[in-house]
Amino acid sequence: MATIQVRNLNFAYPTAEVRALEDVSFTVNQSEFVVLCGKSGCGKSTLLRHLKKNLTPYGQVEGEVLYDGQEISAMDDRRNAAEIGFVQQNPDNQIVTDKVWHELAFGLESLGLDNKTIKRRVAEMASFFDIQTWFRKNVSELSGGQKQLLNLASIMVMQPKVLILDEPTSQLDPIAASEFLKTIYRINRDLGTTIIISEHRLEELFTMADKVMVMDKGRLIAYDEPWNIGNFLAGNSPEERHPMFYGMPAVMKIYSHCRAAGVPRCIREGKEISPLTIRDGRLWLESFLGHNTGDNIIEPEDGKADEKKAEAKRKESEKTETEIIKVKDLWFRYSKESGDVLRGLNLSVNKGELFCLLGGNGVGKSTTLKAISGAVIPQHGTITVDGLKVKKENLKELFNKRLAMLPQNPQALFTEITVEEELLEALYFEKISDEEKIDKIEKTLEMMEITHLRKSHPYDLSGGEQQRLALGKILLLDPKILLLDEPTKGLDPFFKITLAGILKKLTASGVTIFMVSHDVEFCAEYADRCAMFFDGDVVSEGTPKEFFAGNSFYTTSANRIVRMWFPEGITWEEVANWAERVTASRSLKHEKREP
């Protein structure tokens, strides 16, 4: 039964020259889990806001938006509030009270429910979301993940039939984001709530979704089951791939590439179906590779492994000459009562490399960046940056064209009213003409793909757009060393590729980048060197292949799929090309055996 129906929806903002939505039509049935994806600015948020009466944007509207057969614009306000829930990007924008328990009860109080019912529902939701341990806390004490979970619980306590989520994990770290999405899936499966979610984290969501919508420039270009969406975006050849293809889960990208290259297809019950999960991918490979792994391993670059090893040794021998960041025996704790966050930390970063530090939440990765930047002062040990010891009296010199830092929360850098003014503020002390400043700002806006947002308030931007603005602002400083704390957080798959290009161009020019990240896939594909942080120190490091290859958990999706046959494969392209070569090699052997 149809819960949401959208028919020929067109929408244009008052000052816009083009429509934000163009002839959009779709139906979402009861209890379905629907994922909405596409490039930032394609119209996803605009579309979702049309599904909630009080959030519908102002502008020129044509078409119909129905809920249970009734125009949403004509819905009773009480019914709209109770039956259609909406979770926004920034958790701070939705919280209206100062206490956790009061936030849970607030919506029910607004609906006029009696105290007994309110207490029962609040208790039920607090248990479902495991909020009991922080039930009486001040909201200000919560982490970003806890705040977003509280937003979700405060909506679910009203027992909505439909839950709409607009990039709800864009402000969360990857661990918190993953747990949040699992909760959404549980709500759908356990409670039967209809889910419509806009997200960039498609690796996880494709396995949860019943249907996937793909938007492009205000149009809905595809709406189907996940495996069919994969085939649609892949086209019949690499040349026909839609840009959204690169945002799909690794297993789907591997399969789509192999499918076009003649690798045996994935057939179930006589029907071709694209694999969605790691398990699906392994079963597909096993269907034509078998379990015997020894004969199937092919060098990733046709015998160049020795050359690569020699190059790695050469770089290692040059290490002492190129170290630009050196941390030695560093110890730090935030207070006398707290435990040590950094415990004899030793690490070094070489000039012109992209160095990625990975590890779990709360282990000290961000604290390490703060220590290198001088934001916190360690109790013991030394830090040297570009030959300068990091201490209070040297901080001015340290940040004078030497060092710049992107914090985990980009809003910490915002002080102005518009995007343009934010960028201009970064050039305040630069001794260049106004024309040169304008030129630099224009190039930065273009590079970060935010030219259309130049007059917007920084706080009105999406999480990914704020990240781009903050990065653009620090790049205007022309630093020799960049410290980046979760720079890919909230970015769509398209801009991640753009970001990688920007970072590689910087390192090629001699800029050193020290990046803290949970984004395993990004680090595996683009880093020069990766390190694992655990228990206050670096416990392992190496090239992406050395670091990720053969791991069971802390590795890429592509490597999880193929590690029993090809342990060195860590990116989807490596694995896809390997599978293609294995197939070609086996075909050749078969031809030679034929009389």
Secondary structure, DSSP 8 states (H G I E B T S, - for coil): -EEEEEEEEEEE-TT-SS-SEEEEEEEEETT-EEEEE-STTSSHHHHHHTTSGGG--SSEEEEEEEETTEEGGGS-HHHHHHHEEEE-S-GGGT--SSBHHHHHHHHHHHTT--HHHHHHHHHHHHHHTT-GGGTTSBGGGS-HHHHHHHHHHHHHTT--SEEEEESTTTTS-HHHHHHHHHHHHHHHHHH--EEEEE-S-HHHHTTT-SEEEEEETTEEEEEE-HHHHHHHHH-SSGGG--GGGGGS-HHHHHHHHHHHTT----EETTEE----SHHHHHHHHHHHH-S--GGG---TTSS-HHHHHHHHHHHHHTHHHHEEEEEEEEEE-SSSSS--SEEEEEEEEETT-EEEEE--TTSSHHHHHHHHHTSS--SEEEEEETTEE-SGGGHHHHHTTTEEEE-SSGGGG--SSSHHHHHHHHTTT--S-HHHHHHHHHHHHHHTT-GGGTTS-GGGS-HHHHHHHHHHHHHTT--SEEEEESTTTT--HHHHHHHHHHHHHHHHTT-EEEEE-S-HHHHHHH-SEEEEEETTEEEEEE-HHHHHTT-SSSS-HHHHHHTTT-TT--SHHHHHHHHHHHHHHHHHHHHHH--
